[in-house]
C-alpha cells in the first residue's frame, strides 16, 4: 500500500497496487462556480506534485487514465493546454461537466 499524503491539502490518496483502489477524503465548502470558472479560464493551475506522481505511477503500471474535472465543456481548450503545461500529457480521456 502506498500513501500519497500532503498535510497542506485536504485530501489523501491511498493506492493498493494490487487492486488499484483509492480513497479520497475532502473537506467540503461552499463552491462558487463563477469564481472557479474565472480562475479556470486563466489556465494557470499548477500540478499538485503528489497527484502528478500518482498519475505517472498509474501510467507506468500500464493503465489508461481517464481524467474527470468539474470544469465546464466551454473550458476544454484551456484545460487541455493547462494539463499539458502541468506535465499531464498522456491521458486516454478527459471528461468535463
Order of alpha helices (4+ residues) and beta strands (2+ residues): beta-beta-alpha-alpha-beta-alpha-beta
